[in-house]
Amino acid sequence: MVKSVVVHDEIYEGASVRTYAHLVGLNDVDIVETDLNATIGNAVWLQVYDIDSATPDTPLASYSENGNKPAGYLGPTTSNDDWSALLLLNDVDASNPASPAGVVFSSLQTGSGWDKDTTGFNFMHDYHFEDDSATKVALEGGHRIRLEYTLNATAGGVNHGLIFVIVNLKTRSLQGA
């Protein structure tokens, strides 16, 4: 059984988010970047939601590797115009769109802030909330924000299917902000 990852955390308004996960596929096999199927259009995509909004099921923003709606997308009806390029780690502009190797490693990693266990992580992504974007609501305290990563792990000889990394965030206000 493929294991999805759910993370709950709190951030201060305006903070960036680094998400780590240890992705495990069928038969408890660690997912590596070659398991991700980029041939169908996108192997990794991200949608950002404001759970406290009047429309919590409508994404504030949608990201994919090439900025187009993924072929395997199962969520709310959207057009290609609603998608933007998912950025690589620590990249704050669109000059370097993500690839599977940009968010999923070919082996387990330790360090870099991972303190859950000594086994390590194989997924890491930085997300930056921007003041001029649809996700600027996360720059305000008091919101519950959800990041939903979907990884299409159907390559590499074993069809693991879709793997989800869900990040539930509560934004806290800064004093005097």
Protein Blocks (a to p, Z undefined) as FASTA:
>chain_A
ZZdddddddddehiacddddddddehhiacdfklpcfknopabdcddddfkbmblmbcfb
dcdfkopacfklcbdcddfklpccdddehiabfklccdfklmpcfbdceejhiakbmnbp
cbdcdddddfkbmklmmmpghiacddddddddfgghiagbjadddddddddddehZZ
